[in-house]
């Protein structure tokens, strides 16, 4: 996953966005430190299995404070889960 900030695409609906394979793209959510909670569109077929590698950010750029808060909460949850186990 790229460390670039999120930027939007102009498509109003993901149901009519096709990748280069001709398949309707899949919407996923990034949980990386640099882009927590940012949604993106990607090819449903893994690149290793012959997919085209299509990728586009879906959401507008998230404010830095929001990214920081989400990442902090994710770290707390992970710490809690590790302690619980």
PDB file of N, CA, C and O in Angstrom:
ATOM      1  N   UNK A   1       0.838  -1.175   0.000  1.00  0.00           N
ATOM      2  CA  UNK A   1       0.000   0.000   0.000  1.00  0.00           C
ATOM      3  C   UNK A   1       0.877   1.230   0.000  1.00  0.00           C
ATOM      4  O   UNK A   1       1.872   1.292   0.722  1.00  0.00           O
ATOM      5  N   UNK A   2       0.530   2.159  -0.767  1.00  0.00           N
ATOM      6  CA  UNK A   2       1.268   3.403  -0.895  1.00  0.00           C
ATOM      7  C   UNK A   2       1.160   4.246   0.360  1.00  0.00           C
ATOM      8  O   UNK A   2       0.177   4.149   1.095  1.00  0.00           O
ATOM      9  N   UNK A   3       2.169   5.078   0.609  1.00  0.00           N
ATOM     10  CA  UNK A   3       2.128   5.988   1.735  1.00  0.00           C
ATOM     11  C   UNK A   3       1.617   7.356   1.320  1.00  0.00           C
ATOM     12  O   UNK A   3       1.778   8.325   2.062  1.00  0.00           O
ATOM     13  N   UNK A   4       1.002   7.451   0.147  1.00  0.00           N
ATOM     14  CA  UNK A   4       0.449   8.704  -0.337  1.00  0.00           C
ATOM     15  C   UNK A   4      -0.841   9.007   0.403  1.00  0.00           C
ATOM     16  O   UNK A   4      -1.495   8.098   0.914  1.00  0.00           O
ATOM     17  N   UNK A   5      -1.207  10.273   0.461  1.00  0.00           N
ATOM     18  CA  UNK A   5      -2.472  10.639   1.079  1.00  0.00           C
ATOM     19  C   UNK A   5      -3.614  10.224   0.159  1.00  0.00           C
ATOM     20  O   UNK A   5      -3.410   9.962  -1.027  1.00  0.00           O
ATOM     21  N   UNK A   6      -4.796  10.171   0.713  1.00  0.00           N
ATOM     22  CA  UNK A   6      -5.963   9.767  -0.064  1.00  0.00           C
ATOM     23  C   UNK A   6      -6.387  10.884  -1.000  1.00  0.00           C
ATOM     24  O   UNK A   6      -6.324  12.059  -0.636  1.00  0.00           O
ATOM     25  N   UNK A   7      -6.809  10.535  -2.178  1.00  0.00           N
ATOM     26  CA  UNK A   7      -7.401  11.490  -3.099  1.00  0.00           C
ATOM     27  C   UNK A   7      -8.610  10.832  -3.725  1.00  0.00           C
ATOM     28  O   UNK A   7      -8.690   9.605  -3.773  1.00  0.00           O
ATOM     29  N   UNK A   8      -9.536  11.612  -4.198  1.00  0.00           N
ATOM     30  CA  UNK A   8     -10.804  11.049  -4.639  1.00  0.00           C
ATOM     31  C   UNK A   8     -10.809  10.734  -6.126  1.00  0.00           C
ATOM     32  O   UNK A   8     -10.005  11.262  -6.894  1.00  0.00           O
ATOM     33  N   UNK A   9     -11.736   9.858  -6.515  1.00  0.00           N
ATOM     34  CA  UNK A   9     -11.994   9.605  -7.927  1.00  0.00           C
ATOM     35  C   UNK A   9     -13.363  10.196  -8.239  1.00  0.00           C
ATOM     36  O   UNK A   9     -14.137  10.488  -7.328  1.00  0.00           O
ATOM     37  N   UNK A  10     -13.658  10.370  -9.503  1.00  0.00           N
ATOM     38  CA  UNK A  10     -14.900  11.033  -9.877  1.00  0.00           C
ATOM     39  C   UNK A  10     -16.086  10.080 -10.004  1.00  0.00           C
ATOM     40  O   UNK A  10     -17.215  10.539 -10.174  1.00  0.00           O
ATOM     41  N   UNK A  11     -15.866   8.790  -9.927  1.00  0.00           N
ATOM     42  CA  UNK A  11     -16.966   7.833 -10.080  1.00  0.00           C
ATOM     43  C   UNK A  11     -17.962   7.979  -8.938  1.00  0.00           C
ATOM     44  O   UNK A  11     -17.576   8.022  -7.770  1.00  0.00           O
ATOM     45  N   UNK A  12     -19.234   8.055  -9.278  1.00  0.00           N
ATOM     46  CA  UNK A  12     -20.259   8.215  -8.248  1.00  0.00           C
ATOM     47  C   UNK A  12     -20.660   6.878  -7.647  1.00  0.00           C
ATOM     48  O   UNK A  12     -21.225   6.844  -6.554  1.00  0.00           O
ATOM     49  N   UNK A  13     -20.389   5.803  -8.320  1.00  0.00           N
ATOM     50  CA  UNK A  13     -20.765   4.480  -7.835  1.00  0.00           C
ATOM     51  C   UNK A  13     -19.710   3.474  -8.252  1.00  0.00           C
ATOM     52  O   UNK A  13     -19.192   3.533  -9.367  1.00  0.00           O
ATOM     53  N   UNK A  14     -19.390   2.549  -7.354  1.00  0.00           N
ATOM     54  CA  UNK A  14     -18.384   1.542  -7.686  1.00  0.00           C
ATOM     55  C   UNK A  14     -18.959   0.416  -8.532  1.00  0.00           C
ATOM     56  O   UNK A  14     -18.201  -0.396  -9.063  1.00  0.00           O
ATOM     57  N   UNK A  15     -20.278   0.348  -8.670  1.00  0.00           N
ATOM     58  CA  UNK A  15     -20.871  -0.751  -9.430  1.00  0.00           C
ATOM     59  C   UNK A  15     -20.613  -0.632 -10.926  1.00  0.00           C
ATOM     60  O   UNK A  15     -20.773  -1.611 -11.656  1.00  0.00           O
ATOM     61  N   UNK A  16     -20.215   0.554 -11.400  1.00  0.00           N
ATOM     62  CA  UNK A  16     -19.946   0.697 -12.828  1.00  0.00           C
ATOM     63  C   UNK A  16     -18.486   1.042 -13.111  1.00  0.00           C
ATOM     64  O   UNK A  16     -18.156   1.495 -14.207  1.00  0.00           O
ATOM     65  N   UNK A  17     -17.612   0.829 -12.125  1.00  0.00           N
ATOM     66  CA  UNK A  17     -16.181   1.052 -12.326  1.00  0.00           C
ATOM     67  C   UNK A  17     -15.542  -0.297 -12.640  1.00  0.00           C
ATOM     68  O   UNK A  17     -15.613  -1.234 -11.845  1.00  0.00           O
ATOM     69  N   UNK A  18     -14.921  -0.377 -13.807  1.00  0.00           N
ATOM     70  CA  UNK A  18     -14.277  -1.622 -14.223  1.00  0.00           C
ATOM     71  C   UNK A  18     -12.767  -1.443 -14.217  1.00  0.00           C
ATOM     72  O   UNK A  18     -12.259  -0.368 -14.533  1.00  0.00           O
ATOM     73  N   UNK A  19     -12.053  -2.508 -13.855  1.00  0.00           N
ATOM     74  CA  UNK A  19     -10.596  -2.477 -13.942  1.00  0.00           C
ATOM     75  C   UNK A  19     -10.192  -2.857 -15.366  1.00  0.00           C
ATOM     76  O   UNK A  19     -11.051  -3.068 -16.222  1.00  0.00           O
ATOM     77  N   UNK A  20      -8.906  -2.941 -15.616  1.00  0.00           N
ATOM     78  CA  UNK A  20      -8.416  -3.279 -16.949  1.00  0.00           C
ATOM     79  C   UNK A  20      -8.709  -4.724 -17.324  1.00  0.00           C
ATOM     80  O   UNK A  20      -8.622  -5.092 -18.496  1.00  0.00           O
ATOM     81  N   UNK A  21      -9.059  -5.554 -16.329  1.00  0.00           N
ATOM     82  CA  UNK A  21      -9.452  -6.943 -16.601  1.00  0.00           C
ATOM     83  C   UNK A  21     -10.905  -7.022 -17.084  1.00  0.00           C
ATOM     84  O   UNK A  21     -11.353  -8.061 -17.568  1.00  0.00           O
ATOM     85  N   UNK A  22     -11.638  -5.895 -16.943  1.00  0.00           N
ATOM     86  CA  UNK A  22     -13.046  -5.881 -17.313  1.00  0.00           C
ATOM     87  C   UNK A  22     -13.954  -6.342 -16.195  1.00  0.00           C
ATOM     88  O   UNK A  22     -15.131  -6.616 -16.428  1.00  0.00           O
ATOM     89  N   UNK A  23     -13.432  -6.432 -14.985  1.00  0.00           N
ATOM     90  CA  UNK A  23     -14.183  -6.896 -13.811  1.00  0.00           C
ATOM     91  C   UNK A  23     -14.572  -5.674 -12.972  1.00  0.00           C
ATOM     92  O   UNK A  23     -13.803  -4.719 -12.867  1.00  0.00           O
ATOM     93  N   UNK A  24     -15.769  -5.712 -12.375  1.00  0.00           N
ATOM     94  CA  UNK A  24     -16.178  -4.630 -11.478  1.00  0.00           C
ATOM     95  C   UNK A  24     -15.218  -4.614 -10.293  1.00  0.00           C
ATOM     96  O   UNK A  24     -14.959  -5.651  -9.683  1.00  0.00           O
ATOM     97  N   UNK A  25     -14.690  -3.432  -9.970  1.00  0.00           N
ATOM     98  CA  UNK A  25     -13.686  -3.316  -8.914  1.00  0.00           C
ATOM     99  C   UNK A  25     -14.289  -3.572  -7.539  1.00  0.00           C
ATOM    100  O   UNK A  25     -15.504  -3.524  -7.351  1.00  0.00           O
ATOM    101  N   UNK A  26     -13.407  -3.844  -6.591  1.00  0.00           N
ATOM    102  CA  UNK A  26     -13.782  -4.120  -5.213  1.00  0.00           C
ATOM    103  C   UNK A  26     -13.382  -2.923  -4.350  1.00  0.00           C
ATOM    104  O   UNK A  26     -12.318  -2.342  -4.561  1.00  0.00           O
ATOM    105  N   UNK A  27     -14.222  -2.546  -3.383  1.00  0.00           N
ATOM    106  CA  UNK A  27     -13.868  -1.472  -2.461  1.00  0.00           C
ATOM    107  C   UNK A  27     -13.336  -2.096  -1.177  1.00  0.00           C
ATOM    108  O   UNK A  27     -13.957  -2.986  -0.597  1.00  0.00           O
ATOM    109  N   UNK A  28     -12.172  -1.611  -0.746  1.00  0.00           N
ATOM    110  CA  UNK A  28     -11.556  -2.080   0.492  1.00  0.00           C
ATOM    111  C   UNK A  28     -11.191  -0.871   1.346  1.00  0.00           C
ATOM    112  O   UNK A  28     -11.269   0.270   0.891  1.00  0.00           O
ATOM    113  N   UNK A  29     -10.794  -1.133   2.579  1.00  0.00           N
ATOM    114  CA  UNK A  29     -10.391  -0.070   3.499  1.00  0.00           C
ATOM    115  C   UNK A  29      -8.960  -0.301   3.931  1.00  0.00           C
ATOM    116  O   UNK A  29      -8.589  -1.412   4.310  1.00  0.00           O
ATOM    117  N   UNK A  30      -8.161   0.741   3.874  1.00  0.00           N
ATOM    118  CA  UNK A  30      -6.765   0.680   4.300  1.00  0.00           C
ATOM    119  C   UNK A  30      -6.687   0.828   5.811  1.00  0.00           C
ATOM    120  O   UNK A  30      -7.372   1.670   6.392  1.00  0.00           O
ATOM    121  N   UNK A  31      -5.854   0.010   6.451  1.00  0.00           N
ATOM    122  CA  UNK A  31      -5.614   0.141   7.894  1.00  0.00           C
ATOM    123  C   UNK A  31      -4.134   0.343   8.161  1.00  0.00           C
ATOM    124  O   UNK A  31      -3.645  -0.009   9.235  1.00  0.00           O
ATOM    125  N   UNK A  32      -3.409   0.910   7.189  1.00  0.00           N
ATOM    126  CA  UNK A  32      -1.998   1.232   7.388  1.00  0.00           C
ATOM    127  C   UNK A  32      -1.883   2.493   8.235  1.00  0.00           C
ATOM    128  O   UNK A  32      -2.850   3.243   8.369  1.00  0.00           O
ATOM    129  N   UNK A  33      -0.711   2.727   8.803  1.00  0.00           N
ATOM    130  CA  UNK A  33      -0.501   3.902   9.638  1.00  0.00           C
ATOM    131  C   UNK A  33      -0.688   5.195   8.847  1.00  0.00           C
ATOM    132  O   UNK A  33      -1.218   6.173   9.375  1.00  0.00           O
ATOM    133  N   UNK A  34      -0.261   5.208   7.598  1.00  0.00           N
ATOM    134  CA  UNK A  34      -0.349   6.445   6.813  1.00  0.00           C
ATOM    135  C   UNK A  34      -1.742   6.707   6.233  1.00  0.00           C
ATOM    136  O   UNK A  34      -2.050   7.849   5.892  1.00  0.00           O
ATOM    137  N   UNK A  35      -2.588   5.683   6.112  1.00  0.00           N
ATOM    138  CA  UNK A  35      -3.916   5.860   5.508  1.00  0.00           C
ATOM    139  C   UNK A  35      -5.019   5.088   6.241  1.00  0.00           C
ATOM    140  O   UNK A  35      -5.814   4.414   5.586  1.00  0.00           O
ATOM    141  N   UNK A  36      -5.096   5.162   7.572  1.00  0.00           N
ATOM    142  CA  UNK A  36      -6.101   4.366   8.280  1.00  0.00           C
ATOM    143  C   UNK A  36      -7.517   4.831   7.949  1.00  0.00           C
ATOM    144  O   UNK A  36      -7.818   6.023   7.998  1.00  0.00           O
ATOM    145  N   UNK A  37      -8.367   3.889   7.618  1.00  0.00           N
ATOM    146  CA  UNK A  37      -9.763   4.205   7.341  1.00  0.00           C
ATOM    147  C   UNK A  37     -10.050   4.720   5.949  1.00  0.00           C
ATOM    148  O   UNK A  37     -11.214   4.943   5.614  1.00  0.00           O
ATOM    149  N   UNK A  38      -9.033   4.920   5.120  1.00  0.00           N
ATOM    150  CA  UNK A  38      -9.245   5.410   3.753  1.00  0.00           C
ATOM    151  C   UNK A  38      -9.700   4.255   2.862  1.00  0.00           C
ATOM    152  O   UNK A  38      -9.099   3.180   2.856  1.00  0.00           O
ATOM    153  N   UNK A  39     -10.767   4.498   2.116  1.00  0.00           N
ATOM    154  CA  UNK A  39     -11.263   3.464   1.215  1.00  0.00           C
ATOM    155  C   UNK A  39     -10.593   3.586  -0.149  1.00  0.00           C
ATOM    156  O   UNK A  39     -10.230   4.676  -0.591  1.00  0.00           O
ATOM    157  N   UNK A  40     -10.440   2.435  -0.805  1.00  0.00           N
ATOM    158  CA  UNK A  40      -9.851   2.420  -2.139  1.00  0.00           C
ATOM    159  C   UNK A  40     -10.514   1.365  -2.989  1.00  0.00           C
ATOM    160  O   UNK A  40     -11.126   0.429  -2.475  1.00  0.00           O
ATOM    161  N   UNK A  41     -10.389   1.521  -4.300  1.00  0.00           N
ATOM    162  CA  UNK A  41     -10.916   0.564  -5.259  1.00  0.00           C
ATOM    163  C   UNK A  41      -9.753  -0.221  -5.833  1.00  0.00           C
ATOM    164  O   UNK A  41      -8.687   0.335  -6.097  1.00  0.00           O
ATOM    165  N   UNK A  42      -9.964  -1.527  -6.027  1.00  0.00           N
ATOM    166  CA  UNK A  42      -8.884  -2.346  -6.584  1.00  0.00           C
ATOM    167  C   UNK A  42      -9.456  -3.507  -7.385  1.00  0.00           C
ATOM    168  O   UNK A  42     -10.628  -3.861  -7.258  1.00  0.00           O
ATOM    169  N   UNK A  43      -8.601  -4.083  -8.208  1.00  0.00           N
ATOM    170  CA  UNK A  43      -8.957  -5.259  -8.993  1.00  0.00           C
ATOM    171  C   UNK A  43      -9.226  -6.422  -8.033  1.00  0.00           C
ATOM    172  O   UNK A  43      -8.479  -6.628  -7.077  1.00  0.00           O
ATOM    173  N   UNK A  44     -10.295  -7.179  -8.292  1.00  0.00           N
ATOM    174  CA  UNK A  44     -10.639  -8.329  -7.446  1.00  0.00           C
ATOM    175  C   UNK A  44      -9.667  -9.484  -7.625  1.00  0.00           C
ATOM    176  O   UNK A  44      -9.546 -10.344  -6.753  1.00  0.00           O
ATOM    177  N   UNK A  45      -8.971  -9.502  -8.764  1.00  0.00           N
ATOM    178  CA  UNK A  45      -8.046 -10.595  -9.070  1.00  0.00           C
ATOM    179  C   UNK A  45      -6.654 -10.199  -8.585  1.00  0.00           C
ATOM    180  O   UNK A  45      -6.138  -9.151  -8.974  1.00  0.00           O
ATOM    181  N   UNK A  46      -6.050 -11.019  -7.749  1.00  0.00           N
ATOM    182  CA  UNK A  46      -4.702 -10.732  -7.262  1.00  0.00           C
ATOM    183  C   UNK A  46      -3.732 -10.618  -8.431  1.00  0.00           C
ATOM    184  O   UNK A  46      -3.847 -11.347  -9.416  1.00  0.00           O
ATOM    185  N   UNK A  47      -2.790  -9.713  -8.319  1.00  0.00           N
ATOM    186  CA  UNK A  47      -1.815  -9.513  -9.400  1.00  0.00           C
ATOM    187  C   UNK A  47      -1.023 -10.799  -9.659  1.00  0.00           C
ATOM    188  O   UNK A  47      -0.690 -11.107 -10.803  1.00  0.00           O
ATOM    189  N   UNK A  48      -0.724 -11.549  -8.589  1.00  0.00           N
ATOM    190  CA  UNK A  48       0.011 -12.810  -8.725  1.00  0.00           C
ATOM    191  C   UNK A  48      -0.791 -13.859  -9.500  1.00  0.00           C
ATOM    192  O   UNK A  48      -0.226 -14.816 -10.030  1.00  0.00           O
ATOM    193  N   UNK A  49      -2.118 -13.667  -9.561  1.00  0.00           N
ATOM    194  CA  UNK A  49      -2.977 -14.604 -10.286  1.00  0.00           C
ATOM    195  C   UNK A  49      -3.419 -14.044 -11.631  1.00  0.00           C
ATOM    196  O   UNK A  49      -4.395 -14.514 -12.217  1.00  0.00           O
ATOM    197  N   UNK A  50      -2.694 -13.034 -12.118  1.00  0.00           N
ATOM    198  CA  UNK A  50      -2.974 -12.489 -13.442  1.00  0.00           C
ATOM    199  C   UNK A  50      -3.825 -11.236 -13.462  1.00  0.00           C
ATOM    200  O   UNK A  50      -4.220 -10.782 -14.536  1.00  0.00           O
ATOM    201  N   UNK A  51      -4.123 -10.658 -12.288  1.00  0.00           N
ATOM    202  CA  UNK A  51      -4.909  -9.424 -12.224  1.00  0.00           C
ATOM    203  C   UNK A  51      -4.126  -8.240 -12.764  1.00  0.00           C
ATOM    204  O   UNK A  51      -2.907  -8.306 -12.925  1.00  0.00           O
ATOM    205  N   UNK A  52      -4.840  -7.157 -13.042  1.00  0.00           N
ATOM    206  CA  UNK A  52      -4.216  -5.992 -13.669  1.00  0.00           C
ATOM    207  C   UNK A  52      -3.554  -5.043 -12.673  1.00  0.00           C
ATOM    208  O   UNK A  52      -2.800  -4.162 -13.085  1.00  0.00           O
ATOM    209  N   UNK A  53      -3.811  -5.195 -11.386  1.00  0.00           N
ATOM    210  CA  UNK A  53      -3.213  -4.320 -10.381  1.00  0.00           C
ATOM    211  C   UNK A  53      -3.899  -2.968 -10.254  1.00  0.00           C
ATOM    212  O   UNK A  53      -3.320  -2.031  -9.704  1.00  0.00           O
ATOM    213  N   UNK A  54      -5.137  -2.852 -10.760  1.00  0.00           N
ATOM    214  CA  UNK A  54      -5.880  -1.590 -10.684  1.00  0.00           C
ATOM    215  C   UNK A  54      -5.980  -1.114  -9.244  1.00  0.00           C
ATOM    216  O   UNK A  54      -6.261  -1.910  -8.348  1.00  0.00           O
ATOM    217  N   UNK A  55      -5.749   0.189  -9.008  1.00  0.00           N
ATOM    218  CA  UNK A  55      -5.833   0.783  -7.675  1.00  0.00           C
ATOM    219  C   UNK A  55      -6.175   2.262  -7.811  1.00  0.00           C
ATOM    220  O   UNK A  55      -5.536   2.977  -8.582  1.00  0.00           O
ATOM    221  N   UNK A  56      -7.168   2.720  -7.073  1.00  0.00           N
ATOM    222  CA  UNK A  56      -7.543   4.144  -7.007  1.00  0.00           C
ATOM    223  C   UNK A  56      -8.077   4.425  -5.606  1.00  0.00           C
ATOM    224  O   UNK A  56      -8.848   3.642  -5.052  1.00  0.00           O
ATOM    225  N   UNK A  57      -7.650   5.558  -5.044  1.00  0.00           N
ATOM    226  CA  UNK A  57      -8.241   6.000  -3.786  1.00  0.00           C
ATOM    227  C   UNK A  57      -9.675   6.402  -4.059  1.00  0.00           C
ATOM    228  O   UNK A  57      -9.968   6.950  -5.122  1.00  0.00           O
ATOM    229  N   UNK A  58     -10.571   6.142  -3.127  1.00  0.00           N
ATOM    230  CA  UNK A  58     -11.987   6.484  -3.266  1.00  0.00           C
ATOM    231  C   UNK A  58     -12.346   7.721  -2.441  1.00  0.00           C
ATOM    232  O   UNK A  58     -13.102   8.576  -2.902  1.00  0.00           O
ATOM    233  N   UNK A  59     -11.812   7.820  -1.235  1.00  0.00           N
ATOM    234  CA  UNK A  59     -12.162   8.910  -0.322  1.00  0.00           C
ATOM    235  C   UNK A  59     -11.357  10.171  -0.582  1.00  0.00           C
ATOM    236  O   UNK A  59     -10.266  10.131  -1.152  1.00  0.00           O
ATOM    237  N   UNK A  60     -11.924  11.294  -0.148  1.00  0.00           N
ATOM    238  CA  UNK A  60     -11.184  12.542  -0.131  1.00  0.00           C
ATOM    239  C   UNK A  60     -10.107  12.442   0.936  1.00  0.00           C
ATOM    240  O   UNK A  60     -10.156  11.555   1.789  1.00  0.00           O
ATOM    241  N   UNK A  61      -9.144  13.335   0.897  1.00  0.00           N
ATOM    242  CA  UNK A  61      -8.050  13.315   1.855  1.00  0.00           C
ATOM    243  C   UNK A  61      -8.573  13.476   3.274  1.00  0.00           C
ATOM    244  O   UNK A  61      -9.405  14.341   3.549  1.00  0.00           O
ATOM    245  N   UNK A  62      -8.074  12.634   4.168  1.00  0.00           N
ATOM    246  CA  UNK A  62      -8.471  12.667   5.566  1.00  0.00           C
ATOM    247  C   UNK A  62      -7.546  13.615   6.329  1.00  0.00           C
ATOM    248  O   UNK A  62      -6.336  13.600   6.104  1.00  0.00           O
ATOM    249  N   UNK A  63      -8.092  14.438   7.226  1.00  0.00           N
ATOM    250  CA  UNK A  63      -7.233  15.341   8.003  1.00  0.00           C
ATOM    251  C   UNK A  63      -6.200  14.567   8.817  1.00  0.00           C
ATOM    252  O   UNK A  63      -6.459  13.452   9.268  1.00  0.00           O
ATOM    253  N   UNK A  64      -5.040  15.167   8.997  1.00  0.00           N
ATOM    254  CA  UNK A  64      -3.941  14.509   9.718  1.00  0.00           C
ATOM    255  C   UNK A  64      -4.365  14.099  11.121  1.00  0.00           C
ATOM    256  O   UNK A  64      -3.992  13.019  11.580  1.00  0.00           O
ATOM    257  N   UNK A  65      -5.130  14.927  11.810  1.00  0.00           N
ATOM    258  CA  UNK A  65      -5.554  14.597  13.166  1.00  0.00           C
ATOM    259  C   UNK A  65      -6.435  13.348  13.172  1.00  0.00           C
ATOM    260  O   UNK A  65      -6.314  12.515  14.071  1.00  0.00           O
ATOM    261  N   UNK A  66      -7.304  13.210  12.199  1.00  0.00           N
ATOM    262  CA  UNK A  66      -8.157  12.017  12.111  1.00  0.00           C
ATOM    263  C   UNK A  66      -7.318  10.769  11.903  1.00  0.00           C
ATOM    264  O   UNK A  66      -7.562   9.744  12.540  1.00  0.00           O
ATOM    265  N   UNK A  67      -6.323  10.846  11.010  1.00  0.00           N
ATOM    266  CA  UNK A  67      -5.435   9.697  10.787  1.00  0.00           C
ATOM    267  C   UNK A  67      -4.720   9.318  12.074  1.00  0.00           C
ATOM    268  O   UNK A  67      -4.589   8.136  12.393  1.00  0.00           O
ATOM    269  N   UNK A  68      -4.252  10.335  12.826  1.00  0.00           N
ATOM    270  CA  UNK A  68      -3.526  10.097  14.060  1.00  0.00           C
ATOM    271  C   UNK A  68      -4.431   9.428  15.109  1.00  0.00           C
ATOM    272  O   UNK A  68      -4.009   8.485  15.778  1.00  0.00           O
ATOM    273  N   UNK A  69      -5.655   9.909  15.249  1.00  0.00           N
ATOM    274  CA  UNK A  69      -6.590   9.357  16.230  1.00  0.00           C
ATOM    275  C   UNK A  69      -6.943   7.916  15.878  1.00  0.00           C
ATOM    276  O   UNK A  69      -6.926   7.045  16.747  1.00  0.00           O
ATOM    277  N   UNK A  70      -7.263   7.659  14.616  1.00  0.00           N
ATOM    278  CA  UNK A  70      -7.617   6.295  14.201  1.00  0.00           C
ATOM    279  C   UNK A  70      -6.455   5.354  14.436  1.00  0.00           C
ATOM    280  O   UNK A  70      -6.646   4.261  14.970  1.00  0.00           O
ATOM    281  N   UNK A  71      -5.242   5.758  14.044  1.00  0.00           N
ATOM    282  CA  UNK A  71      -4.084   4.887  14.223  1.00  0.00           C
ATOM    283  C   UNK A  71      -3.827   4.627  15.708  1.00  0.00           C
ATOM    284  O   UNK A  71      -3.490   3.504  16.082  1.00  0.00           O
ATOM    285  N   UNK A  72      -3.975   5.623  16.542  1.00  0.00           N
ATOM    286  CA  UNK A  72      -3.783   5.464  17.989  1.00  0.00           C
ATOM    287  C   UNK A  72      -4.792   4.461  18.549  1.00  0.00           C
ATOM    288  O   UNK A  72      -4.436   3.603  19.357  1.00  0.00           O
ATOM    289  N   UNK A  73      -6.042   4.569  18.120  1.00  0.00           N
ATOM    290  CA  UNK A  73      -7.061   3.624  18.584  1.00  0.00           C
ATOM    291  C   UNK A  73      -6.771   2.202  18.108  1.00  0.00           C
ATOM    292  O   UNK A  73      -6.962   1.246  18.859  1.00  0.00           O
ATOM    293  N   UNK A  74      -6.315   2.062  16.872  1.00  0.00           N
ATOM    294  CA  UNK A  74      -5.964   0.734  16.360  1.00  0.00           C
ATOM    295  C   UNK A  74      -4.829   0.111  17.170  1.00  0.00           C
ATOM    296  O   UNK A  74      -4.851  -1.086  17.456  1.00  0.00           O
ATOM    297  N   UNK A  75      -3.831   0.928  17.542  1.00  0.00           N
ATOM    298  CA  UNK A  75      -2.723   0.420  18.357  1.00  0.00           C
ATOM    299  C   UNK A  75      -3.215  -0.014  19.734  1.00  0.00           C
ATOM    300  O   UNK A  75      -2.750  -1.026  20.260  1.00  0.00           O
ATOM    301  N   UNK A  76      -4.144   0.728  20.324  1.00  0.00           N
ATOM    302  CA  UNK A  76      -4.699   0.358  21.629  1.00  0.00           C
ATOM    303  C   UNK A  76      -5.432  -0.971  21.563  1.00  0.00           C
ATOM    304  O   UNK A  76      -5.286  -1.817  22.446  1.00  0.00           O
ATOM    305  N   UNK A  77      -6.219  -1.149  20.514  1.00  0.00           N
ATOM    306  CA  UNK A  77      -6.955  -2.405  20.343  1.00  0.00           C
ATOM    307  C   UNK A  77      -5.978  -3.567  20.202  1.00  0.00           C
ATOM    308  O   UNK A  77      -6.163  -4.614  20.823  1.00  0.00           O
ATOM    309  N   UNK A  78      -4.942  -3.386  19.390  1.00  0.00           N
ATOM    310  CA  UNK A  78      -3.956  -4.449  19.192  1.00  0.00           C
ATOM    311  C   UNK A  78      -3.250  -4.780  20.503  1.00  0.00           C
ATOM    312  O   UNK A  78      -3.047  -5.954  20.811  1.00  0.00           O
ATOM    313  N   UNK A  79      -2.872  -3.761  21.280  1.00  0.00           N
ATOM    314  CA  UNK A  79      -2.219  -3.978  22.575  1.00  0.00           C
ATOM    315  C   UNK A  79      -3.144  -4.741  23.510  1.00  0.00           C
ATOM    316  O   UNK A  79      -2.715  -5.678  24.183  1.00  0.00           O
ATOM    317  N   UNK A  80      -4.407  -4.346  23.558  1.00  0.00           N
ATOM    318  CA  UNK A  80      -5.384  -5.024  24.389  1.00  0.00           C
ATOM    319  C   UNK A  80      -5.533  -6.497  23.992  1.00  0.00           C
ATOM    320  O   UNK A  80      -5.564  -7.382  24.847  1.00  0.00           O
ATOM    321  N   UNK A  81      -5.623  -6.742  22.686  1.00  0.00           N
ATOM    322  CA  UNK A  81      -5.777  -8.124  22.208  1.00  0.00           C
ATOM    323  C   UNK A  81      -4.553  -8.967  22.548  1.00  0.00           C
ATOM    324  O   UNK A  81      -4.693 -10.136  22.906  1.00  0.00           O
ATOM    325  N   UNK A  82      -3.353  -8.392  22.440  1.00  0.00           N
ATOM    326  CA  UNK A  82      -2.123  -9.117  22.791  1.00  0.00           C
ATOM    327  C   UNK A  82      -2.097  -9.443  24.287  1.00  0.00           C
ATOM    328  O   UNK A  82      -1.738 -10.555  24.676  1.00  0.00           O
ATOM    329  N   UNK A  83      -2.477  -8.476  25.122  1.00  0.00           N
ATOM    330  CA  UNK A  83      -2.500  -8.710  26.570  1.00  0.00           C
ATOM    331  C   UNK A  83      -3.542  -9.750  26.951  1.00  0.00           C
ATOM    332  O   UNK A  83      -3.318 -10.558  27.852  1.00  0.00           O
ATOM    333  N   UNK A  84      -4.682  -9.730  26.265  1.00  0.00           N
ATOM    334  CA  UNK A  84      -5.769 -10.665  26.551  1.00  0.00           C
ATOM    335  C   UNK A  84      -5.347 -12.101  26.218  1.00  0.00           C
ATOM    336  O   UNK A  84      -5.728 -13.039  26.918  1.00  0.00           O
ATOM    337  N   UNK A  85      -4.575 -12.266  25.170  1.00  0.00           N
ATOM    338  CA  UNK A  85      -4.144 -13.606  24.754  1.00  0.00           C
ATOM    339  C   UNK A  85      -2.942 -14.024  25.563  1.00  0.00           C
ATOM    340  O   UNK A  85      -2.420 -15.123  25.370  1.00  0.00           O
TER     341      UNK A  85
END
